[in-house]
Amino acid sequence: MKRRKFLQTGGALGLGGLLRANPATAASTAGTDPRRGFSSSFEGVAEHYGPTTLRFDRPLPAAVTGTLYRNGPAGMVHGEMRYRHWFDGDGMVHAWRLHGDTAVHSARMVETRRLRAERDAGRLLWPGFATDVADTRDVVSADSVNAGNISVLPLAGELLALWEAGSPWSLDPHDLRTRSRKVFSPDTDGLSFSAHPRIEPDGRIWNFGYLSGSGKLMLYELDKLGRLRRAAAIDAPQADMVHDFVITERHLGFVLMPLMSEPDLPAGTAFMNRLRWQADAPVIVLLIDKDTWQISHRFELPSFFAFHFGNAWVDGDTVRITVARSADFDALMRRIGQATRGERGDELAPQALSELVLDTRGGGARLQALPLSGAEFPVTDPRFAGRPSRHTFLLGGSDSRPDGLFGFNSVMRFDRQSGRTESFDYGADVLAEEHVFVPAPGAAEGEGWLIGTAYDWRRSRTRLSVFETRSLGDGPIASAELPYGLPLGLHGRWQGRT
């Protein structure tokens, strides 16, 4: 492996561990072609990175001390075979440890069963989310194809790498080495545990898992230390793929899209290729009583698709759910696959922030547009999870984004009360990843800091930025840049100093 000088390090103090096998590869594959900007981040990915110590250009506020954990697809190649879709890649977990004027970055691949077997074989052995594989091995359980590549959940003494259709993977939170599959109880061993758990302000954890083709959802309640309090399966229509859900003070809320699985297809058919979008079928919304786990309300709306939801709360006889509404499922999945392969992409309708308004007394439901388009990856103040809130933070695509470039290049704060949006544009050469919200101690809802990573696709560099939410449009209050680029990922969580 080649070593290299520090060029444009942004204040790097030292590099440890393994960098890209060829650090120039990603930049050269993108060049000046925006179509390859997204896909270039997956070229030459190493098994692990760091620890690499960086110095911020300005000191951080004392309250911004802790660790940003992130996860996402990273490894796209085994031997001569390559995954064809972002969601297929082997998971990589990152830790950014912030203190004073420094950040220490490290990352490791999640050592799933799938990764170990395919690494040893030098080829793909099972279908992915969206990549068909011929001459496949049997899928004995969901964990046969578990990539551990969507999100993370810090718990007491461990860090979980989350997928959505199988088990979490337990990692050492300090060195990120994979320990084992996480088993909460013998009865739930191997059952799906979603990548979008919802955490109450008191630390209690709610989650779910879908059992594709069964017409059922698993429900989980954990205490703040991650110990299972109860789990059960409930009947649920259109539960063949469920990515996210919401909580209020009284409910678990599921917005079930009209995606139906076709089980009787050849072995080696990818999961996505078994799903059929039923445009004429309704979206079904279930509100489930937190205490009894009984369905308290059911609603139907004309079909739409959304991966992610913001906050939700009870407002008198109404339940309100913030929705990052996407293009239809088939078009969105096709575009993500094209971007992953660096191909010319189809034009997508812009994502739109909306609000589901559910009348629990009269039974009516409507999807109400909010004055913000081009928005995804919503996050809110965790102190107000399931309670009325005013501010939503999102990624968006600015006017500076070049034609053909897939992804987001701005961060935004939407004020529901005033209807105003404030944003910061990273520019034409940068793709932003999900930013997380860190509340300021004792401050009002939505006041604090937004912390996130972004990938400069022309230079193959990843930077970490910290914004003050009251002046988001003024740009970062502190930034640091790695001397290498990282694969574009999905979700993360902040764990403050304890």
C-alpha positions in Angstrom: 0.0 0.0 0.0 1.3 3.4 -0.9 2.0 6.1 1.7 1.6 9.7 0.9 2.3 13.2 2.1 -0.2 15.4 3.8 -1.7 17.5 1.0 -4.5 19.9 1.8 -5.0 18.2 5.2 -7.1 20.9 6.8 -5.0 20.7 9.9 -4.3 17.0 10.2 -2.1 16.2 13.1 -1.5 12.5 12.3 -2.7 9.5 10.4 -3.0 6.0 11.9 -4.3 2.8 10.4 -5.1 2.2 6.8 -6.1 4.7 4.2 -7.5 4.0 0.7 -5.4 1.4 -1.2 -5.0 4.2 -3.8 -6.0 7.6 -2.4 -6.1 9.2 -5.9 -8.6 6.7 -7.3 -11.8 8.4 -6.2 -10.9 11.8 -7.5 -9.7 10.5 -10.8 -12.9 8.5 -11.4 -15.1 11.6 -10.8 -12.9 14.1 -12.5 -15.2 16.9 -13.7 -18.2 14.6 -14.5 -21.0 15.2 -12.0 -22.5 11.9 -12.9 -19.6 10.1 -11.2 -19.5 12.4 -8.2 -21.7 10.1 -6.0 -20.2 6.8 -7.2 -16.6 8.1 -6.8 -16.9 7.9 -3.0 -17.1 4.1 -3.2 -13.8 3.6 -5.2 -10.8 2.2 -3.4 -12.5 1.9 0.0 -10.3 0.5 2.7 -11.2 -2.0 5.4 -10.6 0.5 8.1 -9.4 4.1 8.6 -7.6 6.0 11.3 -7.4 7.0 14.0 -6.7 10.3 12.3 -6.5 13.5 14.4 -7.7 16.7 12.9 -7.7 20.3 14.2 -10.7 22.5 13.7 -10.2 25.9 12.2 -11.9 27.4 15.3 -12.5 25.9 18.7 -15.7 24.1 19.5 -18.2 25.2 22.1 -17.6 23.3 25.3 -21.0 21.6 25.1 -20.0 20.1 21.7 -17.9 17.3 23.3 -18.7 13.8 22.4 -18.8 11.3 19.5 -20.7 11.4 16.2 -21.2 7.8 15.1 -22.2 7.2 11.5 -23.0 4.1 9.4 -23.5 3.5 5.7 -22.8 1.2 2.7 -19.1 1.2 1.9 -17.7 -2.0 0.4 -19.1 -2.5 -3.1 -16.7 -5.0 -4.7 -15.8 -8.6 -4.1 -13.4 -10.0 -6.6 -14.7 -9.1 -10.1 -18.3 -8.6 -8.9 -19.8 -5.3 -7.9 -23.0 -4.3 -6.2 -25.3 -2.2 -8.4 -27.1 -0.2 -5.8 -26.1 2.0 -2.8 -28.2 0.0 -0.3 -26.2 -3.2 -1.1 -22.8 -2.2 0.1 -21.2 -3.7 3.2 -21.6 -1.5 6.2 -18.9 0.8 7.6 -19.2 2.5 11.0 -17.4 5.7 11.7 -16.6 7.5 14.9 -15.8 11.2 15.0 -14.6 12.1 18.6 -14.9 15.8 19.2 -13.2 17.7 22.0 -11.9 21.3 22.2 -10.3 22.1 18.8 -9.8 18.5 17.7 -11.6 15.7 16.0 -10.4 12.1 15.9 -11.8 10.0 13.0 -11.8 6.2 12.8 -13.9 3.7 10.9 -14.2 0.0 10.4 -16.2 -2.4 8.2 -19.0 -4.2 10.1 -17.8 -7.9 10.2 -21.1 -9.5 9.3 -21.5 -13.1 8.3 -22.0 -12.0 4.7 -18.9 -9.9 4.5 -16.7 -12.6 6.0 -18.0 -15.3 3.6 -17.9 -13.1 0.5 -14.4 -11.8 1.3 -13.2 -15.4 1.7 -14.8 -16.5 -1.5 -13.7 -13.4 -3.5 -17.2 -13.0 -5.0 -20.8 -12.2 -4.2 -22.5 -15.2 -2.7 -26.1 -13.9 -2.1 -28.4 -11.3 -3.7 -28.3 -7.9 -2.2 -31.1 -5.4 -1.7 -31.1 -4.6 -5.4 -28.3 -6.7 -7.0 -29.3 -10.1 -8.4 -26.7 -12.8 -8.0 -26.5 -16.0 -10.1 -25.2 -19.2 -8.7 -26.3 -18.0 -5.2 -26.1 -19.7 -1.9 -29.3 -20.4 0.0 -30.6 -17.6 2.1 -31.0 -19.6 5.3 -32.2 -16.5 7.3 -32.3 -12.7 6.9 -28.9 -12.6 8.6 -27.4 -14.5 5.6 -27.7 -11.2 3.7 -27.5 -8.8 6.6 -25.2 -5.9 5.5 -25.3 -4.0 8.8 -25.2 -0.8 6.8 -27.9 1.7 7.7 -27.6 3.3 11.1 -26.2 3.0 14.7 -27.5 3.0 18.2 -25.1 3.8 21.1 -26.0 1.8 24.3 -24.4 1.2 27.6 -21.0 -0.3 26.8 -21.7 -1.2 23.2 -22.6 0.3 19.8 -25.1 -1.4 17.6 -24.8 -1.3 13.8 -28.3 -1.5 12.4 -29.8 -3.0 9.3 -33.5 -3.2 8.9 -34.4 -6.8 8.0 -32.2 -8.7 10.5 -30.2 -8.6 13.7 -28.2 -5.7 14.9 -24.4 -6.2 15.2 -22.7 -5.4 18.5 -19.5 -3.3 18.2 -17.0 -2.1 20.6 -17.7 1.6 20.9 -14.1 2.5 21.3 -12.3 0.7 18.5 -15.4 -0.2 16.4 -14.4 -3.9 16.2 -17.4 -6.2 15.6 -18.2 -8.4 18.6 -21.2 -10.5 17.6 -24.8 -10.4 16.5 -26.9 -8.7 19.1 -29.6 -11.0 20.6 -32.0 -9.3 22.9 -33.8 -12.5 24.0 -34.0 -16.2 22.9 -37.5 -15.4 21.5 -36.3 -12.5 19.3 -33.1 -14.2 18.1 -32.6 -13.4 14.4 -35.8 -11.4 14.0 -35.6 -8.0 12.3 -34.8 -4.9 14.3 -35.2 -1.7 12.3 -32.5 0.9 11.7 -34.8 3.7 12.9 -35.4 3.2 16.6 -37.2 6.1 18.3 -35.9 7.3 21.7 -38.1 9.0 24.3 -36.8 12.1 26.1 -36.4 9.9 29.2 -34.2 7.4 27.2 -36.7 4.7 26.6 -36.3 3.1 23.2 -39.0 1.9 20.8 -38.4 0.0 17.6 -40.0 -2.4 15.1 -39.1 -5.0 12.6 -40.8 -6.2 9.4 -41.3 -9.8 8.4 -41.7 -9.5 4.6 -44.5 -11.6 3.3 -46.0 -12.4 6.7 -48.4 -9.5 7.1 -46.9 -8.8 10.6 -44.7 -6.3 12.3 -42.5 -6.9 15.4 -42.7 -4.3 18.1 -39.9 -3.7 20.7 -39.7 -1.7 23.9 -36.2 -1.3 25.5 -35.1 0.6 28.6 -32.5 3.3 28.3 -29.7 0.8 28.7 -30.9 -1.3 25.8 -32.5 -4.1 27.9 -35.6 -5.6 26.3 -38.7 -4.9 28.3 -41.2 -6.5 25.8 -41.6 -7.7 22.2 -44.5 -9.0 20.2 -45.7 -9.4 16.7 -48.9 -7.6 15.5 -50.9 -7.9 12.3 -50.1 -5.2 9.8 -51.1 -4.8 6.1 -48.6 -3.7 3.5 -45.6 -4.4 5.9 -43.4 -6.1 3.3 -40.9 -3.2 3.5 -41.1 -0.6 6.3 -38.2 1.7 6.8 -39.2 4.2 9.5 -42.0 5.0 12.0 -42.9 7.7 14.5 -43.9 8.0 18.2 -46.1 10.4 20.0 -46.7 10.5 23.8 -49.5 7.9 23.3 -48.8 6.1 20.1 -46.5 4.2 17.8 -47.3 5.4 14.3 -46.7 3.4 11.0 -47.2 4.8 7.5 -47.5 1.7 5.4 -46.8 2.2 1.7 -48.4 0.0 -1.1 -45.3 -2.2 -1.7 -46.1 -5.9 -2.1 -43.6 -8.7 -2.2 -43.6 -11.5 -4.7 -42.1 -14.5 -3.0 -42.2 -17.0 -5.8 -39.3 -15.7 -7.9 -36.0 -17.5 -8.7 -33.3 -17.8 -6.1 -30.8 -15.0 -6.5 -33.4 -12.4 -7.1 -32.7 -9.3 -5.0 -35.2 -8.1 -2.4 -36.0 -4.9 -4.2 -36.7 -6.8 -7.4 -39.4 -8.8 -5.6 -41.3 -5.7 -4.6 -44.1 -4.3 -6.6 -45.4 -0.7 -6.3 -49.2 -0.7 -6.3 -49.9 2.9 -7.4 -53.7 2.3 -7.1 -53.6 1.0 -3.6 -53.9 3.3 -0.6 -51.3 4.2 2.0 -52.4 2.8 5.3 -51.6 4.6 8.6 -51.8 2.7 11.9 -51.7 4.3 15.3 -50.9 1.8 18.0 -51.5 2.4 21.7 -48.1 2.4 23.5 -49.6 0.6 26.6 -51.7 -2.1 25.0 -50.0 -2.5 21.6 -53.5 -2.6 20.1 -54.4 -0.6 16.9 -56.3 2.4 18.1 -56.8 4.1 14.8 -56.5 3.2 11.1 -56.5 5.7 8.2 -56.2 5.5 4.4 -54.8 8.0 2.0 -54.0 8.1 -1.8 -50.6 6.4 -2.5 -47.3 8.2 -2.0 -43.8 7.1 -1.0 -41.6 8.3 1.8 -38.5 6.7 3.4 -38.2 9.1 6.4 -40.4 10.9 8.9 -39.6 13.8 11.2 -41.4 14.4 14.5 -45.0 13.5 15.4 -47.3 14.6 18.2 -50.8 14.7 19.5 -52.6 18.0 18.9 -56.0 17.8 20.6 -58.0 15.3 18.5 -55.4 15.4 15.8 -52.1 13.6 15.3 -49.5 15.4 13.1 -46.6 13.5 11.4 -43.9 15.3 9.4 -43.1 13.4 6.2 -40.2 13.8 3.8 -42.2 12.7 0.7 -40.2 11.3 -2.2 -40.6 10.5 -5.8 -42.4 7.2 -6.4 -40.5 4.1 -5.2 -39.6 2.7 -8.6 -38.2 5.9 -10.0 -36.3 6.7 -6.8 -34.7 3.2 -6.7 -33.8 3.3 -10.3 -32.1 6.7 -9.9 -30.1 5.6 -6.8 -28.9 2.6 -8.8 -27.8 4.8 -11.7 -25.9 7.1 -9.3 -24.2 4.2 -7.6 -23.0 3.0 -11.0 -22.0 6.5 -12.2 -24.5 6.4 -15.0 -26.6 9.1 -16.6 -29.6 9.5 -14.4 -33.4 9.9 -14.9 -34.9 13.2 -13.7 -36.7 12.9 -10.4 -39.6 14.9 -9.0 -38.2 16.9 -6.0 -38.8 15.5 -2.5 -41.3 17.6 -0.6 -41.8 18.2 3.1 -45.4 17.5 4.1 -47.5 16.9 7.1 -49.9 14.0 7.7 -52.9 15.3 9.6 -54.9 12.5 11.2 -58.3 13.2 12.8 -58.6 10.7 15.6 -62.2 11.7 16.4 -63.7 11.9 12.9 -61.4 9.4 11.2 -60.3 11.7 8.3 -56.8 12.0 7.1 -55.0 14.3 4.7 -51.5 14.9 3.4 -50.8 18.7 3.7 -47.9 20.2 1.8 -45.4 22.4 3.7 -43.6 25.3 2.0 -40.3 23.4 1.4 -39.3 21.1 -1.5 -36.1 19.2 -2.3 -35.8 18.0 1.4 -34.7 14.7 2.9 -33.1 13.2 6.0 -35.2 15.1 8.5 -34.0 15.4 12.1 -35.4 17.1 15.1 -34.6 18.1 18.7 -34.4 14.8 20.6 -35.6 16.4 23.8 -39.0 16.9 22.1 -39.4 13.5 20.4 -43.1 12.7 20.2 -44.0 16.2 21.5 -45.0 19.3 19.7 -42.0 20.9 18.0 -41.3 23.8 15.7 -37.9 23.1 13.9 -36.9 20.4 11.4 -33.4 20.1 10.0 -32.9 18.6 6.6 -30.7 18.1 3.6 -31.6 19.7 0.3 -30.4 20.4 -3.2 -29.4 24.0 -4.0 -29.3 25.8 -7.3 -25.6 25.3 -7.4 -25.8 21.5 -7.7 -24.6 20.6 -11.2 -26.9 18.7 -13.6 -26.4 15.0 -13.3 -25.1 15.1 -9.7 -27.1 12.8 -7.4 -27.4 13.7 -3.8 -27.7 16.8 -1.6 -25.5 19.8 -1.2 -27.2 22.0 1.4 -28.4 21.9 4.9 -31.7 23.6 6.0 -33.7 24.6 9.0 -37.4 24.7 8.5 -39.5 26.8 11.0 -43.0 25.3 11.1 -44.4 28.2 13.0 -43.3 30.9 10.6 -43.0 28.8 7.4 -39.5 30.2 6.8 -36.5 28.2 5.7 -32.8 29.1 6.4 -30.1 27.2 4.5 -26.4 26.8 3.9 -25.1 25.9 0.4 -22.0 23.7 0.4 -21.5 24.4 -3.2 -21.3 22.5 -6.5 -18.4 20.2 -5.6 -19.8 18.9 -2.3 -22.3 16.2 -1.3 -23.7 16.5 2.2 -24.6 13.5 4.4 -27.3 13.5 7.1 -26.5 16.1 9.8 -27.5 15.4 13.5 -28.9 17.9 16.0 -27.1 18.5 19.3 -29.2 20.6 21.7 -27.6 23.4 23.7 -28.0 22.7 27.5 -31.1 24.4 28.9 -31.9 26.1 25.6 -35.3 26.3 23.8 -36.4 23.7 21.3 -34.3 23.7 18.2 -31.5 25.8 19.7 -28.1 24.1 19.6 -25.7 22.8 16.9 -26.0 20.8 13.7 -23.1 18.5 13.1 -22.4 16.6 9.9 -20.1 15.4 7.2 -19.8 16.2 3.5 -17.8 14.8 0.6 -15.9 16.9 -1.9 -16.2 14.7 -4.9 -13.7 16.6 -7.1 -10.9 16.4 -4.5 -11.9 13.2 -2.8 -11.9 14.7 0.7 -14.5 14.5 3.5 -15.0 17.3 6.0 -16.8 17.6 9.3 -18.7 20.8 10.0 -20.4 22.3 13.1 -23.2 24.9 12.6 -25.0 27.0 15.2 -28.7 26.5 14.4 -29.7 30.1 15.1 -27.4 31.3 12.3 -27.3 28.3 10.0 -27.1 30.4 6.9 -23.9 32.0 8.0 -22.1 28.7 7.6 -20.1 26.5 9.9 -18.7 27.9 13.2 -16.0 25.2 12.9 -14.7 22.8 10.2 -12.1 20.1 9.8 -11.1 18.2 6.8 -9.7 14.7 6.4 -6.8 14.1 3.9 -9.0 11.4 2.3 -12.6 10.9 1.2 -15.1 8.5 2.8 -17.9 6.5 1.2 -21.2 8.4 1.3 -23.3 6.9 4.1 -26.8 7.0 5.6 -27.5 7.7 9.3 -25.8 8.6 12.5 -26.3 9.5 16.1 -24.6 11.8 18.6 -23.4 10.6 22.0 -22.5 13.4 24.3 -19.9 13.3 27.0 -21.1 11.4 30.0 
